[in-house]
Amino acid sequence: MPWTETCVMKERVKFIMEVLDSTYSMAELCNYYGISRKTGYKWLDRYRQGGIEALHNRSRKPYSHPHEMSRQVKVSILAIKKRFPKWGAPKIRSRLERIHPAWGSYPAISTIGLFLHKQGLTHPRKRRRRATPNTPAERTSSSQPPEDRTQSPPIWSKRALLLSMLESTVLKMQRKNVAIGSPVTSISRPLRKRQA
């Protein structure tokens, strides 16, 4: 059996017709259609006020915008931008404050920037790409596979590092002894034998 397709508007009209038929109570019909009684009464009131056309979804747009920029502010912003086309929102805001000191409040810099963007008067800057660092690994041919940096260095390189550190320490000690004036000896005390 194929699924029956219905749209919301058809379901609302069917609901209203069944309510007006008075065969079932409002609670039973709301339960059958899967809506709350508050919604059922809302659709019934809308039908009584405006007919079937009133059952369409209403716009959720607010009736008024109390924080919207006034027409005077918009005209002033556009006039400043026309006179100084390279200026951005921060300079336009400071210019508004100097030209119209009697205004109680001024739009935010972000609001001015958004308004100019909607008017098509600003364009986003091209992002500068940073130069990649020129390391020896990048100078090698691209045919070599990239080395895995998550692995620890091989044991021989750790040993080489330890030997070079030991060698530099010995050289520092030798320089210190030479600077003091004492002769450089290989080992100043004999090695101890382990006692059993």
C-alpha positions as CSV (number, residue, x, y, z in Angstrom):
1,M,0.0,0.0,0.0
2,P,1.6,3.3,-1.0
3,W,2.0,6.2,1.4
4,T,-0.5,8.9,1.1
5,E,1.0,12.4,0.7
6,T,-0.7,15.3,2.3
7,C,0.4,18.9,2.8
8,V,0.0,20.9,6.0
9,M,-2.6,23.2,4.4
10,K,-4.8,20.2,3.4
11,E,-4.6,18.8,6.9
12,R,-5.6,22.1,8.5
13,V,-8.6,22.4,6.1
14,K,-9.7,18.9,6.9
15,F,-9.3,19.6,10.6
16,I,-11.5,22.8,10.4
17,M,-14.2,20.9,8.4
18,E,-14.4,18.2,11.0
19,V,-14.5,20.7,13.8
20,L,-17.4,22.6,12.1
21,D,-19.1,19.2,11.5
22,S,-19.3,18.8,15.3
23,T,-19.2,15.0,15.1
24,Y,-16.2,14.8,17.4
25,S,-15.1,17.1,20.2
26,M,-12.2,19.4,19.9
27,A,-10.0,17.3,22.3
28,E,-10.7,14.1,20.2
29,L,-9.9,15.8,16.9
30,C,-6.7,17.4,18.3
31,N,-5.6,14.0,19.6
32,Y,-6.3,12.4,16.2
33,Y,-4.4,15.1,14.3
34,G,-1.5,15.1,16.8
35,I,-1.8,18.8,17.8
36,S,-2.5,20.5,21.1
37,R,-5.9,21.9,21.9
38,K,-4.3,25.4,22.0
39,T,-3.2,24.9,18.4
40,G,-6.6,23.6,17.4
41,Y,-8.4,26.6,18.8
42,K,-5.8,28.9,17.2
43,W,-6.6,27.4,13.7
44,L,-10.3,27.6,14.4
45,D,-10.0,31.3,15.4
46,R,-7.9,32.1,12.3
47,Y,-10.5,30.4,10.1
48,R,-13.3,32.4,11.6
49,Q,-11.4,35.7,11.2
50,G,-10.1,35.3,7.7
51,G,-11.4,32.1,6.0
52,I,-9.3,29.4,4.5
53,E,-6.6,31.9,3.4
54,A,-5.9,32.7,7.1
55,L,-4.8,29.1,7.7
56,H,-1.5,29.7,5.8
57,N,1.6,30.1,7.9
58,R,2.2,33.8,8.8
59,S,5.5,35.5,8.5
60,R,7.6,35.5,11.6
61,K,9.1,38.8,10.7
62,P,8.7,41.3,13.5
63,Y,6.3,44.2,12.9
64,S,8.9,46.8,14.0
65,H,12.6,47.1,14.6
66,P,13.2,49.4,17.5
67,H,17.0,49.4,17.0
68,E,17.0,49.9,13.2
69,M,18.9,52.8,11.8
70,S,16.8,55.7,10.9
71,R,16.6,57.0,7.4
72,Q,18.5,60.1,8.3
73,V,21.4,58.1,9.6
74,K,21.5,55.9,6.5
75,V,21.5,58.9,4.2
76,S,24.3,60.5,6.2
77,I,26.4,57.3,6.0
78,L,25.9,57.1,2.3
79,A,26.8,60.8,1.8
80,I,30.0,60.4,3.7
81,K,30.9,57.2,1.8
82,K,30.2,59.0,-1.5
83,R,32.5,61.9,-0.5
84,F,35.2,59.6,0.9
85,P,34.9,56.3,-1.0
86,K,38.1,54.7,0.5
87,W,36.9,55.2,4.1
88,G,35.7,52.3,6.1
89,A,33.2,52.0,9.0
90,P,35.5,53.3,11.8
91,K,36.3,56.6,10.0
92,I,32.6,57.0,8.9
93,R,31.5,56.6,12.6
94,S,34.0,59.2,13.8
95,R,32.9,61.6,11.0
96,L,29.2,61.1,12.0
97,E,30.1,62.0,15.6
98,R,31.8,65.2,14.5
99,I,29.1,66.3,12.0
100,H,26.1,65.4,14.1
101,P,27.0,66.0,17.8
102,A,23.4,66.5,18.7
103,W,22.5,62.9,18.0
104,G,22.1,60.9,21.2
105,S,23.5,57.6,19.9
106,Y,25.4,56.5,16.9
107,P,25.3,53.1,15.1
108,A,28.1,50.7,16.0
109,I,31.0,50.3,13.7
110,S,29.9,46.8,12.9
111,T,26.4,48.0,12.0
112,I,27.8,50.7,9.6
113,G,30.1,48.1,8.0
114,L,27.2,45.7,7.5
115,F,25.0,48.4,6.0
116,L,27.8,49.4,3.6
117,H,28.3,45.8,2.7
118,K,24.6,45.3,2.0
119,Q,24.7,48.4,-0.2
120,G,27.6,46.9,-2.2
121,L,30.0,49.7,-1.2
122,T,32.6,47.6,0.4
123,H,34.5,44.5,-0.7
124,P,36.4,42.1,1.4
125,R,40.2,42.4,1.3
126,K,42.2,39.7,-0.4
127,R,43.9,37.6,2.2
128,R,47.6,37.7,2.0
129,R,49.2,34.3,1.8
130,R,52.1,33.8,4.1
131,A,55.3,32.6,2.6
132,T,56.2,29.0,3.4
133,P,59.4,28.5,5.3
134,N,62.4,27.4,3.2
135,T,63.8,24.4,5.1
136,P,66.3,21.9,3.7
137,A,63.6,19.3,3.7
138,E,61.6,21.4,1.2
139,R,64.6,21.9,-1.0
140,T,64.9,18.2,-1.7
141,S,63.3,16.6,-4.6
142,S,59.5,16.0,-4.3
143,S,60.0,12.3,-5.3
144,Q,61.2,11.5,-1.8
145,P,58.4,10.5,0.5
146,P,57.8,12.8,3.4
147,E,59.5,11.7,6.6
148,D,57.4,10.7,9.5
149,R,58.1,13.2,12.3
150,T,56.1,11.3,14.8
151,Q,58.8,8.6,15.2
152,S,61.6,9.1,17.6
153,P,65.1,9.5,16.2
154,P,67.2,6.3,15.8
155,I,69.3,5.1,18.7
156,W,72.6,5.8,16.9
157,S,71.7,9.5,16.7
158,K,71.0,9.6,20.4
159,R,74.4,8.1,21.0
160,A,76.0,10.6,18.7
161,L,74.3,13.4,20.5
162,L,75.5,12.1,23.9
163,L,79.1,11.7,22.6
164,S,79.1,15.2,21.1
165,M,77.8,16.6,24.4
166,L,80.5,14.7,26.3
167,E,83.2,15.9,23.9
168,S,82.1,19.6,24.3
169,T,82.1,19.2,28.1
170,V,85.6,17.7,28.1
171,L,86.8,20.6,25.9
172,K,85.2,23.2,28.2
173,M,87.0,21.5,31.2
174,Q,90.3,21.5,29.3
175,R,89.9,25.2,28.5
176,K,89.1,25.9,32.1
177,N,92.2,24.0,33.3
178,V,94.4,25.8,30.8
179,A,93.0,29.1,31.8
180,I,93.8,28.5,35.5
181,G,97.3,27.3,34.6
182,S,97.1,23.7,35.7
183,P,98.3,21.1,33.2
184,V,95.7,19.0,31.5
185,T,95.6,15.4,32.5
186,S,93.6,12.7,30.9
187,I,92.1,11.3,34.2
188,S,93.1,12.7,37.6
189,R,92.2,9.7,39.7
190,P,92.5,6.0,39.0
191,L,89.4,3.9,38.4
192,R,88.2,1.9,41.4
193,K,87.9,-1.8,41.2
194,R,84.7,-3.3,42.2
195,Q,84.7,-5.1,45.5
196,A,83.0,-8.5,45.5
